[in-house]
Amino acid sequence: MRTTLDLPEKLLDEAMKVTHIETKTGVIIKALEELVRKSKISDLKKYRGKIDLDIDLDELRNR
């Protein structure tokens, strides 16, 4: 999908440098993927301590 965006050039350049992604499109896609990933993780955190998984952590660590 084609979209026209007005982005701060310095911010986009910095994002390209720190991610080592060479295209503006690639940087924007990576940023959107990270945003979605962090949102999903945040949604999962509401279940912390509420679900009994019946897992023996000591056994898992020794594998």
C-alpha positions in Angstrom: 0.0 0.0 0.0 1.4 3.4 -0.9 1.1 6.1 1.7 2.6 9.6 1.9 4.1 10.5 5.2 5.7 13.7 6.6 8.3 12.3 9.0 11.1 14.1 10.8 14.2 13.5 8.7 16.6 13.4 11.6 14.5 10.9 13.5 14.3 8.7 10.4 18.0 8.9 9.7 18.8 8.0 13.3 16.4 5.0 13.2 18.1 3.8 10.1 21.5 4.1 11.7 20.6 2.3 15.0 18.7 -0.5 13.3 21.2 -0.9 10.4 18.2 -1.0 8.0 19.1 0.7 4.7 15.6 1.7 3.5 13.0 4.1 5.0 10.3 1.6 4.2 12.2 -1.1 6.1 12.6 1.1 9.2 8.9 2.0 9.2 7.9 -1.7 8.9 10.3 -2.7 11.7 8.9 0.1 13.9 5.3 -1.0 13.3 6.2 -4.7 14.0 7.9 -3.7 17.3 4.9 -1.6 18.3 2.5 -4.5 17.7 4.9 -6.9 19.5 5.1 -4.7 22.6 1.4 -4.2 22.6 0.8 -8.0 22.6 3.3 -8.5 25.4 1.6 -5.8 27.4 -1.7 -7.5 26.9 -0.2 -10.8 28.1 1.1 -9.2 31.3 -2.4 -8.8 32.7 -2.5 -12.6 33.1 0.7 -12.7 35.2 0.1 -14.7 38.3 -3.5 -15.7 37.3 -2.8 -18.8 35.3 -1.4 -22.0 36.9 0.8 -23.6 34.3 1.9 -26.5 36.5 5.6 -26.2 35.4 8.6 -27.3 37.4 11.1 -24.5 36.8 14.0 -26.5 38.3 13.4 -29.3 35.9 13.3 -26.9 32.9 16.5 -25.2 34.0 18.3 -28.6 34.2 17.5 -29.6 30.6 
